[in-house]
């Protein structure tokens, strides 16, 4: 049914699609400091660029477009994610804890949107590294030093260097669409050397906004511009089935890590939640969100973190 939806025959005139799509640049910063903790997924930074020139990359052939009605936004994302145990005050191993882990990868993405059918397909290929070369140790120590905080201990036990090759696909469908309210269903799978999992969930939006399937959030080149101002709340919930998580279990190609979490300690079903507020005016968008993640391994704790996101449309 999923693939048949992608291959539906088209009746729309291609001239109705804008000749030039919006471009975006965005900066996302995640930190559990916003939830007054310093553990697990402790920091993430992502720089995003969305521009039609990116479609000429040969990696674009690995990404999937919807039918001829779709607007296709190609992007590059540069992302660093850092993970620690629940305490960074000890330099000895705790075999009941999460290992230190650092990842850096570049993502080639395609967001393919069909506003008439209210569907979206996001596909993404990640290429990068896990291990010391991702530089999380140096970064966390520098932040703690600048804040005159305790120096984190134990990074010498982090996961060893390995390669990241991961593919992600997310399909979304509008289930309820009114002027100031939307509910969107989604299903996502990831497969590769970093994450292999499958999830389903719902997203709700309430407030003043452009339709989710019209563009990527701001409508500089949109055919119909209703307002330069958007302000709304977001609620998300997902249930995820986990097959493999390299930040817990170690890399695929290198098994030399000092410590990893064994398969029988991995929590195979986890719950994710998110609540946020978004403000957009003309070309600038601001978002603040809080995230929840249920325990990822048997001895683990639930986790919370915050996100700040700024986006510029040009």
Buried (B, 14 or more C-beta within 10 A) or exposed (E): EEEEBBEBEEEEEEEEBBEEBBBBBBEBBBBBBBBEBBBBBBBBBBEBBBBEEBBEEEBBEEBEBBBEBBBBBBBBBBBBBBBBBBEBEEEEEBEEBBBBBBBBBBBBBBBBBBBEBBBBBBBBBBBBBBBBEBBBBEBBBEBBEEEEEEEBBBBEBBBBBBBBBBBBBBBBBBEEBEEEEBBBBBBBBBBBBBBBBBBEBBBBBBBEBBBBBBBBBBBBBBEEEEEEEBEBEBBBBBEBEBBBBBBBBBBBEBEEBEBBBEEEBBBEEBBBBBBBBBBBEEBEBEBBBBBBBBBBBEEBBEBBBBBBBEBEBE
